[in-house]
Amino acid sequence: MPDSPPPPVFRFAPSPNGRLHLGHALSALLNAEMARAAGGRFLLRIEDIDGTRTRPEFEAGIYEDLAWLGLTWESPVRRQSEHFDAYRAALDRLSALGVVAPSYATRREIAEWAAAAAGTGESVPRDPDGAPLFPGDAAMLPADEIASRRRLGAPSALRLDLPAALARLGGAGGEALFWDETGAGPHGETGRIAADPAAWGPVVLARKEVPTSYHLSVVVDDALQGVTHVVRGRDLFAATSVHRLLQALLGLPASLYHHHRLILGDDGRKLSKSRGDTSLAALRAAGLTAAEVRAMVGL
């Protein structure tokens, strides 16, 4: 008899830079329930590449909150900070393909460029997250300044050379890239979705202070962990275009994607750790039960 296919793999991957809130509860519970319904595995991954914002107490809070919700997960838990070598190897592979380029413009210079352009009435293109679309070093730095920074070994970001990356894929411009969506995008998009990596421009793949990026580490981790189903919030729907491009360049398998609805605050914005939205720990301290939290997120 032929071997049975391996079980599907789901994962919940929070960052320990604050306490979990209702939006995280929805995502974690949905991943666990979909894994259970499919006879699959449920993994927990700690995305802690940014050591300036992550805290051990927040990681401990993740385990506490998820256990309170009644969830169990496989061990060991993958912590991204323990796997920089894997991301560095992927970055080296991309560099060997000729699709990585250094960028010496600082984040402050990019912000100042965008503000100056907007101040003159110039339209500033923006990425799907609303940040100014990076125009390249040459748009904001004199050529001799770029050469000087390169010669002096100034800190640089490593960005995806988008034209070179698309050329490696036959110049498809994203048309040959797609993903299968079982949830829905911000405008109800579902089914087979055409990827549009050009909407993001030359995304950062690594910085001197953090030798990887969210985009790079997430596709490497999903491949190494055999994740077959990526279930996450709708705010990451557009980012899937970048992930599919990196997967294609690195020869990694594509997952099945399911982007779920977001839990919104009273002001209509998605819940956020940075804005101090009510945490699961605070709800627990106020006497709410896990069952009541499930009801609050519509499960």
C-alpha positions as CSV (number, residue, x, y, z in Angstrom):
1,M,0.0,0.0,0.0
2,P,1.3,3.5,-0.7
3,D,2.5,5.6,2.2
4,S,-0.2,7.9,3.6
5,P,0.6,11.6,3.1
6,P,2.1,13.5,6.1
7,P,-0.4,15.4,8.2
8,P,-0.9,19.1,7.5
9,V,1.1,21.5,9.6
10,F,-0.3,24.8,11.1
11,R,1.6,27.4,13.1
12,F,1.0,30.4,15.3
13,A,4.0,32.7,15.3
14,P,3.8,35.7,17.7
15,S,6.5,38.2,18.5
16,P,7.4,38.6,22.2
17,N,7.3,42.4,22.1
18,G,4.1,42.8,24.2
19,R,1.3,40.9,25.7
20,L,-1.1,39.0,23.5
21,H,-4.6,40.6,22.8
22,L,-7.9,39.4,21.4
23,G,-6.5,39.5,17.8
24,H,-3.8,37.0,18.8
25,A,-6.4,34.8,20.6
26,L,-8.4,34.6,17.4
27,S,-5.4,33.6,15.3
28,A,-4.1,31.1,17.7
29,L,-7.5,29.5,18.3
30,L,-8.3,29.4,14.6
31,N,-4.9,27.7,13.8
32,A,-5.4,25.1,16.5
33,E,-9.0,24.4,15.5
34,M,-8.2,24.1,11.8
35,A,-5.3,21.8,12.6
36,R,-7.5,19.6,14.7
37,A,-10.2,19.5,12.0
38,A,-7.6,18.4,9.4
39,G,-5.9,15.9,11.6
40,G,-2.8,18.0,11.5
41,R,-0.1,19.4,13.7
42,F,-0.1,22.7,15.6
43,L,3.2,24.5,16.1
44,L,4.2,27.5,18.1
45,R,7.0,29.7,16.8
46,I,8.5,32.7,18.7
47,E,9.5,35.4,16.2
48,D,12.1,37.2,18.2
49,I,14.6,38.5,15.7
50,D,14.4,42.0,16.9
51,G,16.3,41.9,20.2
52,T,15.7,45.6,20.9
53,R,12.0,45.1,21.3
54,T,11.5,41.5,22.6
55,R,11.5,40.7,26.3
56,P,11.7,37.3,28.2
57,E,8.7,38.2,30.2
58,F,6.6,38.7,27.1
59,E,7.7,35.3,25.8
60,A,6.7,33.8,29.1
61,G,3.4,35.6,28.8
62,I,2.7,34.0,25.4
63,Y,3.0,30.5,26.9
64,E,0.8,31.5,29.9
65,D,-1.9,33.1,27.7
66,L,-2.1,30.2,25.2
67,A,-2.2,27.6,28.0
68,W,-5.0,29.6,29.6
69,L,-6.9,29.4,26.3
70,G,-6.6,25.7,26.5
71,L,-4.1,25.3,23.7
72,T,-1.3,22.8,23.5
73,W,1.6,22.7,21.0
74,E,4.5,20.6,20.0
75,S,7.9,20.9,21.6
76,P,10.5,22.2,21.1
77,V,9.2,25.6,20.2
78,R,11.3,27.3,17.4
79,R,12.8,30.6,18.5
80,Q,14.0,32.6,15.6
81,S,16.9,34.2,17.6
82,E,18.5,30.7,17.7
83,H,18.5,30.2,14.0
84,F,20.3,33.2,12.4
85,D,22.6,30.8,10.6
86,A,19.6,29.4,8.6
87,Y,18.6,32.9,7.6
88,R,22.2,33.9,6.7
89,A,22.4,30.8,4.5
90,A,19.3,31.8,2.7
91,L,20.6,35.4,2.3
92,D,23.8,34.0,0.8
93,R,21.8,31.9,-1.7
94,L,19.9,35.1,-2.8
95,S,23.2,37.0,-3.0
96,A,24.6,34.3,-5.2
97,L,21.6,34.7,-7.5
98,G,22.5,38.4,-7.8
99,V,19.2,39.6,-6.3
100,V,20.6,41.3,-3.2
101,A,21.9,44.9,-3.2
102,P,23.3,47.1,-0.3
103,S,21.5,50.3,0.5
104,Y,23.2,53.1,2.4
105,A,20.2,55.4,2.9
106,T,19.1,55.5,6.5
107,R,15.6,55.2,7.7
108,R,15.7,58.9,8.8
109,E,16.9,59.9,5.3
110,I,14.1,58.0,3.7
111,A,11.5,59.6,6.0
112,E,13.0,63.1,5.4
113,W,12.9,62.5,1.6
114,A,9.3,61.4,1.7
115,A,8.4,64.5,3.9
116,A,10.2,66.9,1.6
117,A,8.5,65.4,-1.5
118,A,5.1,65.6,0.1
119,G,5.9,69.2,1.2
120,T,6.3,70.2,-2.5
121,G,3.1,68.6,-3.5
122,E,4.8,65.6,-5.1
123,S,2.9,62.3,-4.9
124,V,4.9,59.8,-2.8
125,P,4.2,56.2,-3.8
126,R,3.5,54.0,-0.8
127,D,3.7,50.3,-0.1
128,P,0.6,48.3,1.0
129,D,1.4,49.1,4.6
130,G,1.3,52.8,3.9
131,A,5.1,53.4,4.2
132,P,6.9,55.4,1.5
133,L,8.0,53.2,-1.3
134,F,11.8,53.2,-1.2
135,P,13.0,54.9,-4.5
136,G,16.6,53.7,-4.2
137,D,19.7,55.4,-2.8
138,A,20.3,57.5,-6.0
139,A,17.0,59.3,-5.4
140,M,18.2,60.8,-2.2
141,L,22.0,60.6,-2.0
142,P,24.6,62.1,-4.3
143,A,26.6,59.5,-6.2
144,D,29.9,60.5,-4.4
145,E,28.2,60.1,-1.0
146,I,27.0,56.6,-1.9
147,A,30.6,55.8,-3.1
148,S,32.0,57.2,0.1
149,R,29.8,55.3,2.4
150,R,30.5,52.1,0.5
151,R,34.3,52.7,0.6
152,L,34.2,53.5,4.4
153,G,32.1,50.4,5.1
154,A,29.1,52.4,6.5
155,P,26.2,50.4,7.9
156,S,23.9,49.3,5.1
157,A,20.7,47.4,4.7
158,L,20.6,44.5,2.3
159,R,17.6,44.9,0.0
160,L,15.9,42.7,-2.6
161,D,16.9,43.9,-6.1
162,L,13.4,43.6,-7.5
163,P,14.2,44.0,-11.2
164,A,17.0,41.4,-10.9
165,A,14.7,39.1,-8.9
166,L,11.9,39.3,-11.4
167,A,14.4,38.7,-14.2
168,R,15.5,35.5,-12.5
169,L,11.9,34.3,-12.8
170,G,11.7,35.1,-16.5
171,G,10.7,38.7,-16.2
172,A,7.2,37.7,-15.2
173,G,6.7,40.8,-13.0
174,G,4.8,38.7,-10.6
175,E,2.3,37.4,-13.2
176,A,3.6,33.8,-12.9
177,L,3.5,34.0,-9.1
178,F,0.3,33.2,-7.2
179,W,-1.0,31.7,-4.1
180,D,-4.1,29.7,-3.1
181,E,-6.2,31.6,-0.6
182,T,-8.9,29.9,1.4
183,G,-9.6,33.0,3.5
184,A,-10.1,36.4,2.1
185,G,-8.2,39.6,1.5
186,P,-9.2,43.1,2.5
187,H,-11.6,43.4,-0.5
188,G,-12.8,39.8,-0.4
189,E,-10.1,38.3,-2.6
190,T,-10.1,34.5,-2.4
191,G,-9.1,31.5,-4.5
192,R,-6.1,31.8,-6.8
193,I,-4.4,35.2,-6.1
194,A,-1.9,36.8,-8.4
195,A,1.1,38.0,-6.4
196,D,2.3,41.6,-6.9
197,P,5.7,41.9,-5.3
198,A,6.4,45.2,-7.2
199,A,3.9,46.9,-4.9
200,W,6.5,46.6,-2.1
201,G,9.6,47.8,-4.0
202,P,13.1,46.7,-2.8
203,V,12.2,45.3,0.6
204,V,14.8,45.0,3.3
205,L,16.2,41.4,3.7
206,A,18.7,42.2,6.5
207,R,20.2,45.0,8.5
208,K,23.5,45.3,10.3
209,E,21.7,45.2,13.7
210,V,19.3,42.4,12.7
211,P,20.8,40.0,10.2
212,T,17.5,39.0,8.7
213,S,14.0,40.4,8.3
214,Y,10.4,39.3,8.9
215,H,10.0,38.5,5.2
216,L,13.1,36.4,4.9
217,S,12.9,34.5,8.2
218,V,9.2,33.7,7.9
219,V,9.6,31.9,4.5
220,V,12.7,30.1,5.7
221,D,11.0,28.9,8.9
222,D,7.8,27.8,7.2
223,A,9.8,25.7,4.8
224,L,12.1,24.2,7.5
225,Q,9.2,23.4,9.7
226,G,7.1,21.9,6.9
227,V,4.3,24.4,7.4
228,T,1.5,23.5,4.9
229,H,-1.1,26.0,6.0
230,V,-0.4,29.6,6.9
231,V,-3.3,31.0,8.9
232,R,-2.9,34.6,9.9
233,G,-4.5,38.0,10.0
234,R,-5.8,39.8,6.9
235,D,-3.2,42.6,7.5
236,L,-0.6,40.3,6.2
237,F,-2.5,39.4,3.0
238,A,-0.4,41.8,0.8
239,A,2.9,40.6,2.3
240,T,2.2,37.2,0.8
241,S,3.3,38.6,-2.6
242,V,6.9,39.1,-1.2
243,H,6.8,35.7,0.5
244,R,5.9,34.0,-2.7
245,L,8.7,35.8,-4.6
246,L,11.3,34.7,-2.0
247,Q,9.9,31.2,-2.0
248,A,10.3,31.0,-5.8
249,L,13.8,32.4,-5.7
250,L,14.9,30.0,-3.0
251,G,13.1,27.0,-4.4
252,L,10.9,26.6,-1.3
253,P,7.4,25.1,-1.3
254,A,4.4,27.4,-1.2
255,S,1.9,26.9,1.7
256,L,-1.8,27.2,1.4
257,Y,-2.8,30.6,2.8
258,H,-5.8,31.6,4.9
259,H,-6.1,35.2,5.9
260,H,-8.7,35.7,8.6
261,R,-10.7,38.7,9.7
262,L,-9.2,41.2,12.2
263,I,-10.4,42.1,15.6
264,L,-10.9,45.8,15.6
265,G,-11.0,48.3,18.5
266,D,-13.7,50.9,19.2
267,D,-11.8,53.3,16.9
268,G,-12.1,50.9,14.0
269,R,-8.4,50.1,13.9
270,K,-6.9,46.6,14.4
271,L,-5.7,45.9,17.9
272,S,-2.1,46.6,18.6
273,K,0.4,45.8,21.3
274,S,2.1,49.2,20.8
275,R,-1.1,51.1,21.4
276,G,-1.7,49.2,24.6
277,D,-4.9,47.6,23.6
278,T,-6.4,45.4,26.3
279,S,-4.3,42.2,26.8
280,L,-5.5,38.7,27.5
281,A,-3.7,38.9,30.8
282,A,-5.8,42.0,31.7
283,L,-9.0,40.2,30.7
284,R,-8.0,37.2,32.8
285,A,-7.2,39.5,35.8
286,A,-10.7,41.1,35.3
287,G,-12.3,37.7,35.8
288,L,-13.1,36.6,32.3
289,T,-12.9,33.0,31.4
290,A,-11.3,31.4,28.4
291,A,-14.7,30.5,27.1
292,E,-15.8,34.1,27.3
293,V,-12.7,35.2,25.3
294,R,-13.6,32.6,22.7
295,A,-17.0,34.0,22.4
296,M,-15.6,37.6,22.2
297,V,-13.6,36.6,19.1
298,G,-16.6,34.8,17.5
299,L,-15.5,31.2,18.0
